[in-house]
Amino acid sequence: MARGQKTPRWLEAARRRGGAAPSPDGRSDWLARALGRAGVLPRADAEAAIREGRVEVDGRVEREPFAPVHSGSQVKVDGRARVLATASRVLMFHKPAGPVVHGSDPEGVGTVFERLRAVLPEDLLGYEWFAVGRLDRDTTGLLLFTNDERLVRHGTSPQTHLSKRYVARVVGHPGEAALQRLRDGLELEDGPTRPAQARSRALDVVELTLTEGRHHQVKRMLAAVGHPVLALHREAVGGLSLDVPEGAWRELRSEEVREGLGFLPV
């Protein structure tokens, strides 16, 4: 660990407790996160329940949210036994313009997490949902959510090269020369872009497919070729195409996750 870097709270707790006991599958976690991943309580609610003394681990009350646990730990919440082992779950959500992909919105419009929870059934509200990547406040379209942080890392890693297809309405009428510059790659302030797929759908509409995901990349690329973005929509990630109405969601099947995202769910 780098000099001066603070030790994570979960690691401090694990060290104080001597670490988690080995689990049959060799995997361990910390209590509040494990409850959120298993769909028992979202992490903030789980932390509150733990501190209030409502959670037992292996027969004793546990008040430390970062206490180490594993899939074989015997956990009770409000006296009810809960299983920590869980499968990977992935949701497709059609993000509307307005909400941000953050935990809170200082402007008061709202977050995508609030919008998602408002339409989820009760049996999915106990999960801690992580967004796989981000979309700008004014960008609409396909946004994935999961309870499995491994998928977040897979979907956002620069090494994965997972494709994302966008449709942009732009200023002006991009010609073949501008589209070819997008295909070849551009030099932006944070370095050259990877080659992209670009084609015209209408005089002022460009389809752009990227295999990287830098901050405001689509907007910056189109501005660099002289056609600033007026409206932006993401319609596909990997082999998954958006197929639900704005503000709606559906759960992906395991085969969709494997084939569309190149990720092996548990």
C-alpha contacts under 8 A as a table, 3 or more apart, distances in Angstrom:
res1	aa1	res2	aa2	distance
1	M	5	Q	6.63
2	A	5	Q	5.47
7	T	11	L	6.70
7	T	12	E	6.58
8	P	11	L	5.33
8	P	12	E	6.38
9	R	12	E	5.04
9	R	13	A	6.18
9	R	66	F	6.83
10	W	13	A	5.14
10	W	14	A	6.21
10	W	30	W	6.57
10	W	66	F	4.59
10	W	67	A	7.03
10	W	68	P	7.77
11	L	14	A	5.00
11	L	15	R	6.16
11	L	66	F	7.87
12	E	15	R	5.18
12	E	16	R	6.26
13	A	16	R	5.15
13	A	17	R	6.22
13	A	64	E	7.79
13	A	66	F	5.85
13	A	67	A	5.89
13	A	68	P	7.52
14	A	17	R	5.11
14	A	18	G	5.92
14	A	19	G	4.48
14	A	20	A	6.75
14	A	66	F	7.41
14	A	67	A	6.27
14	A	68	P	5.74
15	R	18	G	4.94
15	R	19	G	5.59
16	R	19	G	7.54
17	R	20	A	7.59
17	R	67	A	7.61
17	R	68	P	7.90
19	G	68	P	6.44
20	A	28	S	6.67
20	A	68	P	4.89
20	A	69	V	5.80
20	A	70	H	7.24
21	A	69	V	7.57
21	A	70	H	7.67
22	P	26	G	6.07
22	P	27	R	7.60
22	P	28	S	7.56
22	P	70	H	7.70
23	S	26	G	4.97
23	S	27	R	6.11
23	S	28	S	6.89
23	S	70	H	5.85
23	S	71	S	6.66
23	S	72	G	6.19
24	P	27	R	7.81
24	P	72	G	7.40
27	R	70	H	6.32
27	R	71	S	7.52
28	S	68	P	6.81
28	S	69	V	5.71
28	S	70	H	4.32
28	S	71	S	7.16
29	D	33	R	7.13
29	D	34	A	6.06
29	D	68	P	5.65
29	D	69	V	5.35
29	D	70	H	5.77
30	W	33	R	5.73
30	W	34	A	5.98
30	W	65	P	7.05
30	W	66	F	4.90
30	W	67	A	5.30
30	W	68	P	4.40
30	W	69	V	5.55
30	W	70	H	7.93
31	L	34	A	5.10
31	L	35	L	6.26
31	L	64	E	7.92
31	L	65	P	5.51
31	L	66	F	5.64
31	L	67	A	5.45
31	L	68	P	6.04
31	L	69	V	5.82
32	A	35	L	5.30
32	A	36	G	6.49
32	A	43	R	5.53
32	A	44	A	7.95
32	A	46	A	5.28
32	A	47	E	5.60
32	A	50	I	7.73
32	A	65	P	5.02
32	A	66	F	6.50
33	R	36	G	5.11
33	R	37	R	6.11
33	R	43	R	5.78
33	R	46	A	7.96
33	R	128	E	7.94
34	A	37	R	5.06
34	A	38	A	6.08
34	A	69	V	7.72
34	A	84	L	6.34
35	L	38	A	5.23
35	L	39	G	6.30
35	L	40	V	5.13
35	L	41	L	5.64
35	L	42	P	7.11
35	L	43	R	7.01
35	L	46	A	6.58
35	L	84	L	6.57
35	L	127	Y	7.86
36	G	39	G	5.25
36	G	40	V	5.90
36	G	41	L	5.09
36	G	42	P	4.53
36	G	43	R	5.09
36	G	46	A	7.13
36	G	126	G	6.58
36	G	127	Y	4.85
36	G	128	E	4.57
36	G	147	N	7.67
37	R	40	V	7.70
37	R	42	P	7.96
37	R	84	L	7.94
37	R	86	T	7.14
37	R	127	Y	5.80
37	R	128	E	5.87
37	R	147	N	5.26
37	R	148	D	6.90
38	A	83	V	7.35
38	A	84	L	5.39
38	A	85	A	6.40
38	A	86	T	5.09
38	A	87	A	7.85
38	A	127	Y	6.52
38	A	147	N	7.94
39	G	42	P	7.16
39	G	123	D	7.98
39	G	124	L	6.76
39	G	125	L	7.30
39	G	126	G	4.36
39	G	127	Y	3.86
39	G	128	E	7.03
40	V	82	R	7.31
40	V	126	G	4.90
40	V	127	Y	6.45
41	L	45	D	5.88
41	L	46	A	5.26
41	L	125	L	7.76
41	L	126	G	4.29
41	L	127	Y	6.04
41	L	128	E	7.35
42	P	45	D	5.42
42	P	46	A	5.95
42	P	125	L	7.53
42	P	126	G	5.25
42	P	127	Y	5.17
42	P	128	E	4.54
42	P	129	W	7.99
43	R	46	A	4.87
43	R	47	E	6.11
43	R	128	E	5.99
44	A	47	E	5.22
44	A	48	A	6.40
45	D	48	A	5.15
45	D	49	A	6.18
46	A	49	A	5.10
46	A	50	I	6.12
46	A	65	P	7.68
47	E	50	I	5.16
47	E	51	R	6.24
47	E	65	P	5.40
48	A	51	R	5.26
48	A	52	E	6.14
49	A	52	E	5.08
49	A	53	G	6.47
49	A	54	R	5.34
49	A	55	V	6.53
49	A	77	V	7.97
50	I	53	G	5.29
50	I	54	R	5.71
50	I	55	V	5.24
50	I	62	E	6.40
50	I	63	R	4.94
50	I	64	E	6.60
50	I	65	P	6.07
51	R	54	R	7.58
51	R	62	E	7.90
51	R	63	R	4.70
51	R	64	E	6.70
51	R	65	P	7.27
52	E	63	R	7.16
53	G	56	E	7.78
53	G	61	V	6.09
53	G	62	E	6.62
53	G	63	R	5.79
54	R	61	V	7.28
54	R	77	V	5.77
54	R	78	D	5.18
54	R	79	G	7.67
55	V	61	V	5.81
55	V	62	E	5.91
55	V	63	R	7.45
55	V	75	V	7.14
55	V	76	K	5.65
55	V	77	V	4.61
55	V	78	D	6.41
55	V	79	G	7.75
56	E	59	G	5.94
56	E	60	R	5.07
56	E	61	V	4.20
56	E	62	E	5.42
56	E	74	Q	7.94
56	E	75	V	5.56
56	E	76	K	5.06
56	E	77	V	6.56
56	E	79	G	7.94
57	V	60	R	5.54
57	V	61	V	6.34
57	V	62	E	6.11
57	V	73	S	6.70
57	V	74	Q	5.64
57	V	75	V	4.65
57	V	76	K	6.67
58	D	73	S	6.23
58	D	74	Q	4.77
58	D	75	V	6.29
59	G	74	Q	7.37
59	G	75	V	7.92
62	E	65	P	7.89
62	E	67	A	7.67
64	E	67	A	5.36
69	V	72	G	7.99
69	V	73	S	5.97
70	H	73	S	5.46
70	H	84	L	7.37
71	S	83	V	7.48
71	S	84	L	5.20
71	S	85	A	4.92
72	G	84	L	7.52
72	G	85	A	7.76
73	S	84	L	7.53
74	Q	81	A	7.39
74	Q	82	R	7.66
74	Q	83	V	7.60
75	V	81	A	5.80
75	V	82	R	5.62
75	V	83	V	6.98
75	V	84	L	7.67
76	K	79	G	5.37
76	K	80	R	4.98
76	K	81	A	4.22
76	K	82	R	5.58
77	V	80	R	5.25
77	V	81	A	6.54
77	V	82	R	6.91
83	V	86	T	7.81
86	T	266	V	7.93
87	A	265	P	7.35
87	A	266	V	5.23
88	S	146	T	7.23
88	S	147	N	6.33
88	S	148	D	5.59
88	S	265	P	5.40
88	S	266	V	5.34
89	R	146	T	5.57
89	R	147	N	5.91
89	R	148	D	7.06
89	R	251	E	7.41
89	R	252	L	7.57
89	R	265	P	7.98
90	V	144	L	6.86
90	V	145	F	5.65
90	V	146	T	4.47
90	V	147	N	7.10
90	V	251	E	5.88
90	V	252	L	5.63
90	V	257	V	7.66
91	L	144	L	5.62
91	L	145	F	5.04
91	L	146	T	6.28
91	L	249	W	6.67
91	L	250	R	5.71
91	L	251	E	4.40
91	L	252	L	5.78
92	M	142	L	6.73
92	M	143	L	6.09
92	M	144	L	4.86
92	M	145	F	6.61
92	M	242	L	7.60
92	M	249	W	5.39
92	M	250	R	5.46
92	M	251	E	6.19
92	M	252	L	6.77
93	F	116	L	7.50
93	F	141	G	7.77
93	F	142	L	5.92
93	F	143	L	5.26
93	F	144	L	6.10
93	F	145	F	7.51
93	F	244	V	7.42
93	F	247	G	6.93
93	F	248	A	5.96
93	F	249	W	4.35
93	F	250	R	6.86
94	H	140	T	7.18
94	H	141	G	5.00
94	H	142	L	5.11
94	H	143	L	6.33
94	H	242	L	7.24
94	H	244	V	6.40
94	H	245	P	6.40
94	H	246	E	4.86
94	H	247	G	5.25
94	H	248	A	5.74
94	H	249	W	6.40
95	K	112	V	7.13
95	K	139	T	7.89
95	K	140	T	5.13
95	K	141	G	5.05
95	K	142	L	6.36
95	K	143	L	6.40
95	K	246	E	6.28
95	K	247	G	5.84
96	P	99	P	7.22
96	P	139	T	7.46
96	P	140	T	4.99
96	P	141	G	6.85
96	P	246	E	5.90
96	P	247	G	6.03
97	A	137	R	6.03
97	A	138	D	4.66
97	A	139	T	5.67
97	A	140	T	5.29
98	G	109	V	6.38
98	G	110	G	7.51
98	G	137	R	5.14
98	G	138	D	5.66
99	P	105	D	7.78
99	P	109	V	5.87
99	P	110	G	4.92
99	P	111	T	4.52
99	P	112	V	5.43
99	P	115	R	7.83
99	P	137	R	5.61
99	P	138	D	7.99
100	V	104	S	7.85
100	V	105	D	6.64
100	V	110	G	6.64
100	V	111	T	4.72
100	V	112	V	5.86
100	V	135	L	7.66
100	V	136	D	6.75
100	V	137	R	4.91
101	V	111	T	5.94
101	V	112	V	5.55
101	V	113	F	7.43
101	V	131	A	7.42
101	V	134	R	5.89
101	V	135	L	6.60
101	V	136	D	7.42
101	V	137	R	7.44
102	H	105	D	6.97
102	H	111	T	6.21
102	H	112	V	7.48
102	H	113	F	7.90
103	G	111	T	6.68
103	G	113	F	7.31
104	S	110	G	7.06
104	S	111	T	6.16
105	D	108	G	5.42
105	D	109	V	6.53
105	D	110	G	5.53
105	D	111	T	6.18
107	E	110	G	7.81
110	G	114	E	6.69
110	G	115	R	7.56
111	T	114	E	5.29
111	T	115	R	6.44
112	V	115	R	4.91
112	V	116	L	5.96
113	F	116	L	5.07
113	F	117	R	6.09
113	F	129	W	7.65
114	E	117	R	5.23
114	E	118	A	6.14
115	R	118	A	5.24
115	R	119	V	6.97
115	R	247	G	7.43
116	L	119	V	5.62
116	L	120	L	6.35
116	L	247	G	7.77
116	L	249	W	7.82
117	R	120	L	5.13
117	R	125	L	6.59
119	V	248	A	7.32
119	V	249	W	8.00
120	L	124	L	6.28
120	L	125	L	6.58
121	P	124	L	5.76
121	P	125	L	6.74
122	E	125	L	5.25
122	E	126	G	7.70
123	D	126	G	6.83
124	L	127	Y	5.94
127	Y	147	N	6.60
128	E	147	N	5.92
129	W	145	F	5.86
129	W	146	T	5.37
129	W	147	N	5.11
130	F	145	F	5.29
130	F	146	T	5.27
130	F	147	N	6.09
130	F	148	D	7.70
130	F	149	E	7.18
130	F	152	V	7.28
131	A	134	R	6.99
131	A	143	L	7.14
131	A	144	L	5.88
131	A	145	F	4.49
131	A	146	T	6.62
131	A	152	V	7.16
132	V	143	L	7.04
132	V	144	L	5.34
132	V	145	F	5.75
132	V	146	T	7.19
132	V	151	L	7.30
132	V	152	V	4.82
132	V	153	R	7.99
132	V	155	G	6.13
132	V	156	T	6.81
133	G	143	L	7.68
133	G	144	L	7.79
133	G	152	V	7.16
133	G	155	G	7.06
133	G	156	T	5.86
134	R	143	L	7.47
135	L	139	T	5.90
135	L	140	T	7.41
135	L	143	L	7.51
136	D	139	T	5.09
136	D	216	H	7.63
138	D	231	A	7.59
138	D	232	L	7.53
139	T	231	A	7.02
139	T	232	L	5.12
139	T	233	H	5.63
139	T	234	R	7.58
140	T	232	L	6.54
140	T	233	H	4.72
140	T	234	R	6.37
141	G	233	H	5.15
141	G	234	R	4.58
141	G	235	E	5.71
141	G	242	L	7.21
141	G	246	E	7.61
142	L	234	R	5.53
142	L	235	E	5.68
142	L	236	A	6.41
142	L	237	V	7.38
142	L	241	S	7.77
142	L	242	L	5.64
146	T	149	E	7.27
146	T	151	L	7.22
146	T	152	V	7.51
148	D	151	L	5.68
148	D	152	V	7.06
149	E	152	V	4.93
149	E	153	R	6.41
150	R	153	R	5.18
150	R	154	H	6.16
151	L	154	H	4.83
151	L	155	G	5.86
151	L	263	F	7.03
152	V	155	G	5.21
152	V	156	T	6.12
153	R	156	T	5.37
153	R	157	S	5.68
154	H	157	S	5.50
154	H	160	T	6.45
154	H	263	F	7.38
155	G	160	T	6.97
155	G	162	L	6.62
155	G	261	L	7.67
156	T	160	T	7.50
156	T	213	G	7.41
157	S	160	T	5.49
157	S	161	H	7.52
158	P	161	H	6.01
158	P	212	E	6.20
158	P	213	G	7.64
161	H	211	T	4.61
161	H	212	E	5.79
162	L	211	T	5.37
162	L	212	E	7.05
162	L	237	V	7.14
162	L	238	G	5.54
162	L	261	L	7.30
163	S	209	T	6.48
163	S	210	L	5.46
163	S	211	T	4.34
163	S	212	E	7.12
163	S	237	V	5.78
163	S	238	G	4.85
164	K	209	T	5.49
164	K	210	L	5.39
164	K	211	T	6.42
164	K	212	E	7.93
164	K	234	R	7.22
164	K	235	E	7.87
164	K	236	A	5.68
164	K	237	V	4.48
164	K	238	G	6.18
165	R	207	E	7.11
165	R	208	L	5.82
165	R	209	T	4.22
165	R	210	L	6.55
165	R	234	R	5.86
165	R	235	E	5.84
165	R	236	A	5.01
165	R	237	V	6.43
166	Y	207	E	5.73
166	Y	208	L	5.24
166	Y	209	T	6.11
166	Y	218	V	8.00
166	Y	232	L	6.99
166	Y	233	H	5.58
166	Y	234	R	4.31
166	Y	235	E	5.88
166	Y	236	A	7.25
167	V	205	V	6.89
167	V	206	V	5.74
167	V	207	E	4.52
167	V	208	L	6.34
167	V	232	L	5.99
167	V	233	H	5.29
167	V	234	R	6.35
167	V	235	E	7.25
168	A	205	V	5.55
168	A	206	V	5.26
168	A	207	E	6.43
168	A	208	L	7.77
168	A	229	V	6.28
168	A	230	L	7.30
168	A	231	A	5.72
168	A	232	L	4.56
168	A	233	H	6.40
169	R	204	D	5.67
169	R	205	V	4.51
169	R	206	V	6.55
169	R	229	V	5.98
169	R	230	L	5.48
169	R	231	A	5.17
169	R	232	L	6.54
170	V	173	H	7.67
170	V	204	D	5.41
170	V	205	V	6.15
170	V	206	V	7.46
170	V	222	L	7.98
170	V	227	H	5.60
170	V	228	P	5.54
170	V	229	V	4.41
170	V	230	L	5.13
170	V	231	A	7.06
171	V	204	D	6.65
171	V	227	H	5.02
171	V	228	P	5.53
171	V	229	V	6.48
171	V	230	L	6.69
172	G	203	L	7.83
172	G	204	D	5.98
172	G	227	H	6.06
173	H	203	L	5.10
173	H	204	D	4.94
173	H	205	V	7.99
173	H	227	H	7.70
174	P	177	A	7.93
174	P	178	A	5.91
174	P	179	L	6.89
174	P	200	S	7.63
174	P	203	L	7.09
174	P	204	D	6.80
174	P	206	V	7.81
174	P	227	H	6.83
175	G	178	A	5.52
175	G	179	L	6.43
176	E	179	L	5.03
176	E	180	Q	6.02
177	A	180	Q	5.15
177	A	181	R	6.40
178	A	181	R	5.20
178	A	182	L	6.57
178	A	225	V	5.72
178	A	226	G	8.00
179	L	182	L	5.14
179	L	183	R	6.33
179	L	198	A	5.77
179	L	199	R	6.51
179	L	200	S	7.91
180	Q	183	R	4.91
180	Q	184	D	6.09
180	Q	198	A	7.55
181	R	184	D	5.14
181	R	185	G	6.13
181	R	186	L	6.63
181	R	225	V	7.42
182	L	185	G	5.31
182	L	186	L	6.46
182	L	195	P	6.97
182	L	196	A	6.06
182	L	197	Q	7.43
182	L	198	A	6.47
182	L	221	M	7.13
182	L	222	L	7.88
182	L	225	V	7.80
183	R	195	P	5.04
183	R	196	A	4.51
183	R	197	Q	5.42
183	R	198	A	5.96
184	D	194	R	7.71
184	D	195	P	4.91
184	D	196	A	6.88
185	G	192	P	6.57
185	G	193	T	5.01
185	G	194	R	5.37
185	G	195	P	4.50
185	G	196	A	6.67
186	L	192	P	5.44
186	L	193	T	5.34
186	L	194	R	7.79
186	L	221	M	7.11
186	L	224	A	7.95
187	E	190	D	7.95
187	E	191	G	5.66
187	E	192	P	4.17
187	E	193	T	6.39
188	L	191	G	5.14
188	L	192	P	5.73
188	L	193	T	7.12
188	L	220	R	7.73
188	L	221	M	7.63
188	L	224	A	7.92
194	R	210	L	7.67
194	R	211	T	7.22
194	R	212	E	7.29
195	P	210	L	7.70
196	A	208	L	6.86
196	A	209	T	5.71
196	A	210	L	5.21
196	A	211	T	7.25
197	Q	207	E	7.89
197	Q	208	L	5.66
197	Q	209	T	4.99
197	Q	210	L	6.88
198	A	206	V	6.96
198	A	207	E	5.62
198	A	208	L	4.62
198	A	209	T	6.53
199	R	206	V	5.89
199	R	207	E	5.38
199	R	208	L	6.83
200	S	203	L	7.02
200	S	204	D	7.85
200	S	205	V	6.02
200	S	206	V	4.67
200	S	207	E	6.14
201	R	204	D	7.86
201	R	205	V	5.36
201	R	206	V	5.75
201	R	207	E	6.58
202	A	205	V	4.86
202	A	206	V	7.19
208	L	218	V	7.73
210	L	213	G	7.31
213	G	217	Q	6.66
214	R	217	Q	5.16
216	H	219	K	5.48
216	H	220	R	6.08
217	Q	220	R	5.07
217	Q	221	M	6.00
218	V	221	M	5.22
218	V	222	L	6.21
219	K	222	L	5.39
219	K	223	A	6.06
219	K	228	P	6.62
219	K	229	V	5.73
220	R	223	A	5.08
220	R	224	A	6.03
220	R	228	P	7.86
221	M	224	A	5.04
221	M	225	V	6.67
222	L	225	V	5.33
222	L	226	G	6.52
222	L	227	H	5.28
222	L	228	P	5.62
222	L	229	V	6.71
223	A	226	G	5.04
223	A	227	H	5.00
223	A	228	P	4.26
223	A	229	V	7.03
224	A	227	H	7.36
224	A	228	P	7.95
229	V	232	L	6.88
234	R	237	V	7.98
235	E	241	S	5.86
235	E	242	L	5.32
236	A	239	G	7.04
236	A	240	L	5.47
236	A	241	S	4.27
236	A	242	L	5.86
237	V	240	L	5.31
237	V	241	S	6.62
237	V	260	G	7.90
237	V	261	L	7.60
238	G	260	G	5.50
238	G	261	L	5.44
239	G	259	E	7.13
239	G	260	G	4.02
239	G	261	L	6.48
240	L	256	E	7.52
240	L	260	G	5.36
240	L	261	L	7.49
244	V	248	A	5.89
244	V	249	W	6.20
244	V	250	R	7.33
245	P	248	A	5.39
245	P	249	W	7.83
252	L	256	E	6.11
252	L	257	V	6.69
253	R	256	E	5.21
253	R	257	V	6.55
254	S	257	V	5.17
254	S	258	R	6.26
254	S	265	P	6.75
255	E	258	R	5.01
255	E	259	E	5.87
255	E	260	G	7.87
256	E	259	E	5.28
256	E	260	G	5.24
256	E	261	L	7.42
257	V	260	G	5.35
257	V	261	L	5.25
257	V	262	G	6.78
257	V	263	F	6.06
257	V	264	L	7.25
257	V	265	P	7.24
258	R	261	L	5.73
258	R	262	G	4.88
258	R	263	F	4.82
258	R	264	L	5.38
258	R	265	P	7.16
259	E	262	G	5.46
259	E	263	F	7.56
